[in-house]
Amino acid sequence: MVDAMHAIPMNSWRSALQRWIAVVLWAGLIFYFSTENLSFSNTEGFLSEWLLWFFPGISPAQFMTLHLVSRKGGHWFEYFILAILLMRAQRSGNESEFAMPTIARTLALVLAYAASDEYHQSWVPERTASAVDVAIDTFGGVCGVFWMCLRRKRSTGD
């Protein structure tokens, strides 16, 4: 039986659960983005409306370039957010959220999820797996960790 001195407070469990639920939900959204629904050919129509609204005189070649850049930017952004959520989720009373082990775990998880996501895409019709996408995803994660560290430094004045 656990004595009261070694019991984990209920608020601590709730807080940790809420932080990890955000990670799981975001990872699920990334998984959904990797389905056929958001393949290159399926986002072309959606993005063309937006891009033509912002850039009415865009040529087909320019559209294809912007389409590609926006999709790769989406990869970067997805993993930028994932890294931030992972950093926050790992917060505990005995280790700073910015400790080197936390940063290393975050980047390892980002890389592992990026690789598994590309593997998933290799099985989805109209999708392809790409090492370049894993690199972009991982760079997004590195930027997310860096942003969190800069934000902390700015708020604490360290």
Secondary structure, DSSP 8 states (H G I E B T S, - for coil): ---TTT---HHHHHHHHHHHHHHHHHHHHHHHHTSGGGSHHHHHHHHHHHHHHH-TT--HHHHHHHHHHHHHHHHHHHHHHHHHHHHHHT-BTTB-TTSHHHHHHHHHHHHHHHHHHHHHHHTSTT----HHHHHHHHHHHHHHHHHHHHHHHHHHT-
